Amino acid sequence: MNITEFIDTWKEALASDITPGKREILQRFFKTGPGQYGEGDIFLGNTVPAIRKVSRLMSDAPLEAVEAMLSSPVHDHRLSALLVLVERYRRNRKDPSARREIIDFYLSHTSGINNWDLVDLSAPKILGEYVCQSGQPDLLETLSHSENLWEQRIAIVSTFTLLKNGITLPTVSIATRYLTHTHDLIHKATGWMLREMGKRGNEPLLLQFLDRHAAVMPRTMLRYAIEKLPAPLRKHYLDLKSTVK
């Protein structure tokens, strides 16, 4: 089977497992209208489990085919390509050169990782894993300085894997940089990572961050960050925010 035939087979597999009515729901949910963050994105109407099933079947796809799918205007194609990369990265845990090839491919194709679910379902399990094992948080710092919204989200969401392994500095560093960010999707992702930091045995560090920054944090970021704290603490930090006009 040549590359073109392989890609066609992959696309046909996704097209054969569409959930009726799902396309319209996803188009609205992922804000694909004019001026919205997902403007122009196209959905087939697959569920994530259906895409995972197809991706497992295509996990040995040549990178040329993965590249073609990740360049597709169809969201389901791009997600399937990323899930193939996630599976390939997991399987090659004992092959550093294969993993480095996947990392280089991932970082050179971020233009196709252009919605929040594409970031969240791939970044921690590929880039986050790599940074955790290689000790190269500078990769995330570089992405956090990008002018691209999705690369910025990749940077903070990738720290989820580091947090699971007790590494907190990159989360704190990037979260501090994002205090003045203007986009809601970054506020949500950053608050989520701060919340995870607190949940994973680092509540004193979370409280220290909040004591220093709660009054100036974007409100959505703050609400996400404090979600698992006791009610009196949540009120305390929200009150700090309310005193700043």
Summary of the structure (lengths in Angstrom):
residues: 245
radius of gyration: 19.2
end to end distance: 63.1
largest distance: 65.0
contacts: 777
relative contact order: 0.07
helix: 69%
strand: 1%
